Amino acid sequence: MATPLSHTPPSALTKIAVVGLGTMGTGITEVLLKAGREVVGIDVGEAQAARALAALETSTARAVERGRITGAERADALARVRVTTDLTAAADADLVIEVAPESYEIKHQIFRELDGIVRPETILATGTNALSVTRLAADSARPERVLGLHFFNPAPAMKLVEIVSSVLTAPQVVAAVTDLALELGKEPVAVGDRPGFVADGLLFGYLNQAAAMYEARYASREDIDAAMRLGCGLPMGPLALLDLIGVDTARTVLEAMYAESHDRLHAPAPILKQLSEAGLTGRKSGRGFYTYEAPGSATVVPDALTPVAGGARAEGREVRSVGVAGSGTMASGIAEVFAKAGYGVVLAARSEEKAQAAKARIGKSLARSVDKGRLTAEAAAETLDRITPAGSYDAFADVDLAVEAIAEDLEVKRQLFQTLDKVCKPGAVLATTTSSLPVVACARATSRPQDVIGMHFFNPAPAMKLVEVVRTVLTADDVHATVREVCAKIRKHPVDCGDRAGFIVNALLFPYLNNAIKMVQEHYASLDDIDAAMRLGGGYPMGPFELLDVVGLDVSLAIEKVLHREFRDPGLAPAPLLEHLVAAGCLGRKTGRGFREYARR
């Protein structure tokens, strides 16, 4: 059924000029037309203006084909738009939205010319995501009527709009533009004027760290991107996203952020400058971090850096039986994963009772899978039969792979590895699931450090596809090959990384979470607005504060302290607000209160 287009918009902002008809300007024009506005699109280039009009004709024709609008509504929409290269066409506009290139000089020139063209009551909005709205406003003849209106790409699909006030912006101007955003079907978030605002302010720091991680050859581009997609549920990995945004654009945004914050996390990674100056700006040029089929194409093609499938690797050791040490949620989940894959599993804990309780938890998990039709009752019973609970680690005498999933305490883990060294047979692979502690410290607690490796599963282990495979400088090649082969058999996606704090996922995730806390701490934006901005503008499955409360504020603080201690970067210091909440016992959902309050179960 077609959705009718609005013909009588209630807002006073009915005539709107869009200056700059690139991808973003064309997308904003489409959004305005769908909402019944009269739009004049202005671009300095005749060819670009013509391309924008052709794109609008194509997108509205596609909407008719898909039954979203009628042919009559399409004709009406196209009758309400005209394109030109003449800025004076904005003379009778109620609102002008500028989406010219991210150059202060270009934007300043446009605003100065508009001052002499538009009516005194006209609102001027800049679509910048990196430059100072206050500076543009101060240079205008009408600073109280200038604000930021930051749409996200692609504008027709993305719900978030950041409305950016300067100290000069009149409240009624903010109210009028907020009403317009709501009438466009968007979700407006009110923010102050600082580079990146909320969504890009958090997003670009994370993208920059990912670029630096790749530049340091800590992990391959494919593994970094897979880790963040599979470990955090993100729609794209950071390096692929940099290619989509444009490496040069990202560098510009980061330069503006660093000029304001002087935070080293915002100082553009050198590789961004190198790629930009070489013209390797991402999809639009056909090559950036990845190589594409053609300029503008989304199709990645193999290049010299692409891993060769089935490339030369050492031959792994045979693994028939697996020992899992621990009795918590992670240990139970890992034991379930191995048993489902057909391995015999010894599930050992500090007591027989704890081991039996862990097996019972697995039984309940398998029963839920049966109820949901994911597993047959027979398969569930066979899986459970493969698990042998034990009250002593002596039961690991014959296992080929021992995986520890006990408390995240280095001394406790070291003691366990000393025990495994004595109990496990020669040639057995010893793995730790630590998410933040040095794997090599566990390895050095044994007489066979070459047999020790990190195998970091994500919670809940049965559902999460990612495993970070962490080699130390002492890990043998065949041990690494063994774990890669085992990951394939248990249907997990392994990513390789070295033995440093946070590995891939936590090293990129927790600085982002910490920066979100700092935004609230500095009263820049509310919890709800930041969560909404990252869900709607960044495509995150959860906002940062939702995620922090799920993970646990105490766990988050511990990881942030480890990262700060390892990398010695002042920008990684845990936000004081997080430390205060943990000290107060507000640890998130598990205590009923963290950044938000939760109903007690």
LINBELJO-V438178 format. One record per residue. N is the residue number from 0. RES is the residue in one letter. OMEGA is omega as a letter, one per 40 degrees, with the letter a starting at -180 (NA if undefined). D_LAST is the distance of its C-alpha to the last C-alpha in Angstrom with 1 decimal. Layout:
BEGIN
n=<N/N>
res=<RES/RES>
omega=<OMEGA/OMEGA>
d_last=<D_LAST/D_LAST>
END
This chain:
BEGIN
n=<0/1/2/3/4/5/6/7/8/9/10/11/12/13/14/15/16/17/18/19/20/21/22/23/24/25/26/27/28/29/30/31/32/33/34/35/36/37/38/39/40/41/42/43/44/45/46/47/48/49/50/51/52/53/54/55/56/57/58/59/60/61/62/63/64/65/66/67/68/69/70/71/72/73/74/75/76/77/78/79/80/81/82/83/84/85/86/87/88/89/90/91/92/93/94/95/96/97/98/99/100/101/102/103/104/105/106/107/108/109/110/111/112/113/114/115/116/117/118/119/120/121/122/123/124/125/126/127/128/129/130/131/132/133/134/135/136/137/138/139/140/141/142/143/144/145/146/147/148/149/150/151/152/153/154/155/156/157/158/159/160/161/162/163/164/165/166/167/168/169/170/171/172/173/174/175/176/177/178/179/180/181/182/183/184/185/186/187/188/189/190/191/192/193/194/195/196/197/198/199/200/201/202/203/204/205/206/207/208/209/210/211/212/213/214/215/216/217/218/219/220/221/222/223/224/225/226/227/228/229/230/231/232/233/234/235/236/237/238/239/240/241/242/243/244/245/246/247/248/249/250/251/252/253/254/255/256/257/258/259/260/261/262/263/264/265/266/267/268/269/270/271/272/273/274/275/276/277/278/279/280/281/282/283/284/285/286/287/288/289/290/291/292/293/294/295/296/297/298/299/300/301/302/303/304/305/306/307/308/309/310/311/312/313/314/315/316/317/318/319/320/321/322/323/324/325/326/327/328/329/330/331/332/333/334/335/336/337/338/339/340/341/342/343/344/345/346/347/348/349/350/351/352/353/354/355/356/357/358/359/360/361/362/363/364/365/366/367/368/369/370/371/372/373/374/375/376/377/378/379/380/381/382/383/384/385/386/387/388/389/390/391/392/393/394/395/396/397/398/399/400/401/402/403/404/405/406/407/408/409/410/411/412/413/414/415/416/417/418/419/420/421/422/423/424/425/426/427/428/429/430/431/432/433/434/435/436/437/438/439/440/441/442/443/444/445/446/447/448/449/450/451/452/453/454/455/456/457/458/459/460/461/462/463/464/465/466/467/468/469/470/471/472/473/474/475/476/477/478/479/480/481/482/483/484/485/486/487/488/489/490/491/492/493/494/495/496/497/498/499/500/501/502/503/504/505/506/507/508/509/510/511/512/513/514/515/516/517/518/519/520/521/522/523/524/525/526/527/528/529/530/531/532/533/534/535/536/537/538/539/540/541/542/543/544/545/546/547/548/549/550/551/552/553/554/555/556/557/558/559/560/561/562/563/564/565/566/567/568/569/570/571/572/573/574/575/576/577/578/579/580/581/582/583/584/585/586/587/588/589/590/591/592/593/594/595/596/597/598/599/600>
res=<M/A/T/P/L/S/H/T/P/P/S/A/L/T/K/I/A/V/V/G/L/G/T/M/G/T/G/I/T/E/V/L/L/K/A/G/R/E/V/V/G/I/D/V/G/E/A/Q/A/A/R/A/L/A/A/L/E/T/S/T/A/R/A/V/E/R/G/R/I/T/G/A/E/R/A/D/A/L/A/R/V/R/V/T/T/D/L/T/A/A/A/D/A/D/L/V/I/E/V/A/P/E/S/Y/E/I/K/H/Q/I/F/R/E/L/D/G/I/V/R/P/E/T/I/L/A/T/G/T/N/A/L/S/V/T/R/L/A/A/D/S/A/R/P/E/R/V/L/G/L/H/F/F/N/P/A/P/A/M/K/L/V/E/I/V/S/S/V/L/T/A/P/Q/V/V/A/A/V/T/D/L/A/L/E/L/G/K/E/P/V/A/V/G/D/R/P/G/F/V/A/D/G/L/L/F/G/Y/L/N/Q/A/A/A/M/Y/E/A/R/Y/A/S/R/E/D/I/D/A/A/M/R/L/G/C/G/L/P/M/G/P/L/A/L/L/D/L/I/G/V/D/T/A/R/T/V/L/E/A/M/Y/A/E/S/H/D/R/L/H/A/P/A/P/I/L/K/Q/L/S/E/A/G/L/T/G/R/K/S/G/R/G/F/Y/T/Y/E/A/P/G/S/A/T/V/V/P/D/A/L/T/P/V/A/G/G/A/R/A/E/G/R/E/V/R/S/V/G/V/A/G/S/G/T/M/A/S/G/I/A/E/V/F/A/K/A/G/Y/G/V/V/L/A/A/R/S/E/E/K/A/Q/A/A/K/A/R/I/G/K/S/L/A/R/S/V/D/K/G/R/L/T/A/E/A/A/A/E/T/L/D/R/I/T/P/A/G/S/Y/D/A/F/A/D/V/D/L/A/V/E/A/I/A/E/D/L/E/V/K/R/Q/L/F/Q/T/L/D/K/V/C/K/P/G/A/V/L/A/T/T/T/S/S/L/P/V/V/A/C/A/R/A/T/S/R/P/Q/D/V/I/G/M/H/F/F/N/P/A/P/A/M/K/L/V/E/V/V/R/T/V/L/T/A/D/D/V/H/A/T/V/R/E/V/C/A/K/I/R/K/H/P/V/D/C/G/D/R/A/G/F/I/V/N/A/L/L/F/P/Y/L/N/N/A/I/K/M/V/Q/E/H/Y/A/S/L/D/D/I/D/A/A/M/R/L/G/G/G/Y/P/M/G/P/F/E/L/L/D/V/V/G/L/D/V/S/L/A/I/E/K/V/L/H/R/E/F/R/D/P/G/L/A/P/A/P/L/L/E/H/L/V/A/A/G/C/L/G/R/K/T/G/R/G/F/R/E/Y/A/R/R>
omega=<a/i/a/i/a/i/a/a/a/a/i/a/a/i/a/i/i/a/a/a/i/a/a/a/i/i/i/i/i/i/a/i/i/a/i/a/i/a/i/i/a/i/a/a/i/a/a/i/i/i/i/i/i/i/i/i/a/a/i/i/i/i/i/i/a/i/a/i/i/i/i/i/i/i/i/a/a/i/a/i/i/i/a/i/a/a/i/i/i/a/a/a/i/a/i/i/a/i/i/i/a/i/a/a/a/a/i/i/i/a/a/i/a/i/a/a/a/i/a/a/a/i/i/a/i/i/a/i/a/a/a/i/a/a/i/a/a/i/a/i/a/a/a/a/i/i/i/i/a/i/i/a/e/a/i/a/a/a/a/i/i/i/a/i/i/i/a/a/i/a/a/i/i/a/a/a/i/i/i/a/i/i/i/a/a/i/a/i/a/a/i/a/i/a/i/a/a/a/a/i/i/a/a/i/i/i/a/i/i/i/i/i/i/a/i/a/i/i/i/i/a/a/i/a/i/a/a/i/a/a/a/i/a/a/i/i/a/a/i/i/i/i/i/a/a/a/i/i/i/i/i/i/a/i/i/i/a/i/a/a/a/i/a/i/i/i/a/i/a/a/i/i/a/i/a/a/i/a/a/a/i/a/a/i/a/i/i/i/i/i/a/a/a/i/a/a/i/a/i/i/a/i/a/a/a/i/i/i/i/i/a/i/i/i/a/i/i/i/i/a/a/i/i/a/i/a/a/a/a/i/i/a/i/i/i/a/a/a/i/a/i/i/i/a/i/a/a/i/a/i/i/a/i/i/i/i/i/i/i/i/i/i/i/i/i/i/i/i/i/a/a/i/a/a/i/i/i/a/i/a/i/i/a/a/a/a/i/i/a/a/a/i/i/a/i/a/a/a/i/i/i/a/i/i/a/a/a/a/a/a/i/i/i/i/i/a/i/i/a/i/a/a/a/a/i/i/i/i/a/a/i/i/a/i/a/a/a/i/a/i/i/a/a/i/a/i/a/a/i/a/a/a/i/i/a/i/i/a/e/a/a/a/a/a/a/i/i/a/a/i/i/i/a/a/i/a/a/i/i/i/i/a/i/i/i/i/i/a/i/i/i/i/a/i/a/i/a/a/i/a/i/a/i/a/a/i/i/a/a/i/i/i/a/i/i/i/i/i/i/a/a/i/i/a/a/i/a/a/i/i/i/a/a/i/a/a/a/i/i/i/i/i/a/a/i/a/i/a/i/a/a/a/i/i/a/a/i/a/i/i/i/i/a/a/a/a/i/a/a/i/a/i/a/i/i/i/i/i/i/a/i/i/i/a/i/a/a/a/a/i/i/i/i/i/i/i/a/i/i/i/NA>
d_last=<42.8/44.1/42.2/44.7/45.6/45.5/49.0/48.4/46.0/44.9/45.0/48.2/48.1/49.9/52.5/51.2/53.0/51.6/53.6/53.3/53.0/51.6/48.5/46.2/48.8/49.4/45.7/45.2/48.3/46.9/43.6/45.8/48.0/45.2/44.1/47.7/49.0/52.6/52.8/55.6/55.0/57.1/58.0/60.9/61.8/63.2/62.1/58.4/58.5/59.9/57.3/54.5/56.1/56.5/52.8/51.8/54.2/52.6/49.0/49.7/51.7/48.8/46.6/49.1/49.3/45.5/45.5/43.6/46.6/49.9/53.3/54.2/51.1/52.0/55.5/54.3/52.0/54.9/57.2/54.9/55.3/58.2/58.7/61.2/62.3/63.3/60.9/62.7/61.0/58.0/60.2/58.7/55.0/52.3/50.2/51.3/48.8/50.4/49.2/52.2/52.1/50.2/53.2/53.5/57.3/56.8/54.1/56.2/59.2/57.4/56.0/59.5/61.1/58.5/59.2/62.7/61.8/58.8/58.7/57.6/54.4/53.3/50.1/50.4/47.3/47.3/45.2/45.3/42.4/44.2/46.8/46.8/46.4/47.6/50.8/51.5/51.0/53.2/56.0/55.8/57.9/54.7/51.9/49.8/49.7/48.7/45.1/43.3/42.0/40.5/39.8/38.5/40.5/40.9/40.8/40.7/37.5/35.5/33.4/33.3/36.0/36.2/38.2/39.8/41.3/43.9/44.8/47.6/45.8/46.0/42.7/44.2/44.9/41.3/40.3/42.9/41.9/38.1/39.0/41.1/38.4/36.1/39.0/39.5/36.0/34.8/31.9/33.6/32.2/34.2/35.2/38.0/41.0/40.6/41.6/39.1/37.0/33.3/33.1/36.4/36.0/33.1/34.4/38.0/37.1/35.2/38.1/40.5/38.8/38.8/42.5/43.2/41.4/43.6/46.7/46.2/46.2/43.0/41.9/43.5/42.8/41.5/39.0/37.8/37.1/35.6/33.3/31.8/31.6/30.0/28.0/26.6/27.0/29.8/32.4/35.2/36.1/37.3/41.0/41.2/39.6/42.3/44.9/43.5/43.4/46.7/47.3/49.7/47.2/44.5/47.1/48.1/44.5/43.9/47.3/46.3/42.9/44.7/47.4/44.7/42.3/44.6/41.5/42.8/39.8/41.5/45.0/45.9/46.2/49.9/49.5/48.6/51.9/53.8/52.5/53.0/56.5/57.3/56.3/53.5/51.0/48.7/48.8/51.2/53.8/53.1/52.0/49.6/47.2/47.9/51.0/50.9/53.2/54.8/54.1/51.3/50.1/46.5/47.9/47.8/50.8/51.5/53.3/54.5/51.0/49.4/48.4/50.6/48.8/49.6/51.4/52.8/50.3/50.7/50.2/47.0/46.7/45.8/42.2/41.6/38.9/36.0/34.2/30.7/29.8/26.2/23.2/20.3/18.9/22.2/24.5/23.0/23.2/26.8/27.9/26.7/28.7/31.8/31.7/31.4/34.5/36.4/36.5/36.4/33.5/33.3/29.8/30.4/28.2/29.0/28.7/29.1/25.8/24.0/26.1/25.4/21.6/22.1/24.4/21.9/19.3/22.3/23.0/19.6/20.1/23.6/22.6/20.4/23.6/25.7/23.5/23.9/27.7/27.8/29.2/31.2/30.2/33.4/32.6/29.2/30.9/33.6/31.2/29.3/32.8/33.8/31.2/32.5/30.2/32.0/31.5/34.2/35.3/38.7/37.5/38.1/41.8/42.6/40.1/41.5/38.5/36.0/32.9/30.9/27.2/26.4/25.3/26.6/29.1/32.8/34.2/31.8/32.7/36.4/36.4/34.9/37.5/40.2/39.0/39.0/42.5/43.7/42.0/42.2/45.5/47.8/47.0/43.3/41.2/38.6/35.8/33.0/29.9/29.8/28.8/30.5/32.8/36.5/37.2/40.7/39.5/38.0/41.3/43.5/41.8/43.5/47.2/46.6/45.0/46.5/44.1/40.9/39.0/35.6/33.5/30.5/28.0/25.1/21.5/20.7/24.2/24.7/24.2/25.7/29.5/30.6/32.0/33.7/36.8/37.8/41.4/42.7/46.4/46.9/45.2/47.7/48.3/47.8/44.4/43.3/44.9/43.1/39.6/40.5/41.8/38.7/36.5/38.6/38.2/34.4/34.5/33.2/35.0/36.4/37.3/39.7/39.4/40.8/39.3/38.2/35.0/32.3/34.5/34.4/30.9/29.4/32.8/32.7/29.0/28.2/31.3/30.2/26.7/28.5/30.9/28.2/26.8/30.4/30.8/28.0/29.4/32.8/31.5/33.0/30.2/26.7/23.5/23.3/27.0/27.0/24.1/26.0/29.3/28.3/26.7/29.6/32.4/31.7/30.0/27.0/24.1/21.8/22.9/23.2/20.5/17.9/19.3/19.3/15.7/15.0/17.8/16.9/19.2/20.6/21.5/23.1/25.0/26.3/27.6/29.2/30.9/32.3/33.7/35.2/36.8/38.2/39.6/40.5/40.0/39.2/37.3/34.7/34.0/30.2/29.6/29.4/26.4/24.4/25.8/25.0/21.3/21.1/23.1/20.7/17.8/16.3/15.7/13.7/10.3/10.0/10.4/8.8/12.5/15.5/17.9/15.4/12.4/8.9/6.3/3.8/0.0>
END
